[in-house]
Amino acid sequence: MATARLRFLSEEQVRQFKLNGFLTVEDVLCAEEVAALAAHTDLIAAGKVEQIPETSIQLEKVFREGEREVADQVLAVRKLYDLAVYDEFMWGHATHRRIVDIIADLLGSDDIKMYGDQLFMKAAVTGTAQPWHQDSASWRDIFPMDLVTAWTAIDQATVENGCLNFAPGTHRWGMVRGEQLSWFVEDLGSEQWPIVPAPLKPGSISFHHSLVLHQSNANLSGQRRRGYAVHYMRAASQRDMSVTDAPKMPRFKQVRGRSFAGRV
Ligand SMILES: O=C(O)CCC(=O)C(=O)O
């Protein structure tokens, strides 16, 4: 069988992704691109970008419930989402040629749609943890379950400020359901199932499979850790309409290539 021509990655990088379920790529964005992304992110978090609805801005629980107050709303935000749906600048990032070339290499397809996006702000001191999970546990109406996330570091992501941690190879276990997740999490950190942190410089990106187990710790440091996650899928993916409790998403936007009647 002929292998697809790779656009950006080496065959070894694709092999590593297939083996581990994640891959980090250094310096995908240049310093100017990161600075522009960082500035725009803060404008959105401050509620100053008109086209982004208020519903796309979620505060950390302590601020939402009035337990803590902060003068600058930007530092109270936990997560922003659907940004590339509404905002041209963020859509420009989601469709960035280098990023989409890497996604095409990892999906083995040039027909790509965006499932959604989330910008994790992880403020200094108050930024909360993200527990172990598989993304497809939420996106359970999309088949095949092999979506790929590009997580771009806007700030330096370190072990101290809550970089992503992965359990390599766990995407090959398929969907871990209900109580199975807690059994499995008990074994993480062992020699057989190590936990691998993915610290990143600003502008570097980690790519992960939607079935690989991953998490991030709370940010107890004085440095914030913003990361922009864009989730991509094959345009030929199926949407199982009998699954009624999956997130209600805006229309999936075409990132590259063809769309297919009756598919996502
Ligand atoms: O940025 C984080 O802390 C969590 C990100 C995550 O879970 C994801 O991108 O799937």
The ligand as a MOL file (V3000), in Angstrom:
LIG
                    3D

  0  0  0     0  0            999 V3000
M  V30 BEGIN CTAB
M  V30 COUNTS 10 9 0 0 0
M  V30 BEGIN ATOM
M  V30 1 O -4.6710 22.8310 29.1760 0
M  V30 2 C -5.0810 22.0500 30.0340 0
M  V30 3 O -4.7810 22.1730 31.2060 0
M  V30 4 C -5.9460 20.8730 29.6410 0
M  V30 5 C -5.9810 20.6680 28.1650 0
M  V30 6 C -6.7250 19.4610 27.7170 0
M  V30 7 O -7.1900 18.6530 28.4760 0
M  V30 8 C -6.8780 19.2640 26.2660 0
M  V30 9 O -6.4360 20.1090 25.4730 0
M  V30 10 O -7.4590 18.2280 25.8670 0
M  V30 END ATOM
M  V30 BEGIN BOND
M  V30 1 2 1 2
M  V30 2 1 2 3
M  V30 3 1 2 4
M  V30 4 1 4 5
M  V30 5 1 5 6
M  V30 6 2 6 7
M  V30 7 1 6 8
M  V30 8 2 8 9
M  V30 9 1 8 10
M  V30 END BOND
M  V30 END CTAB
M  END
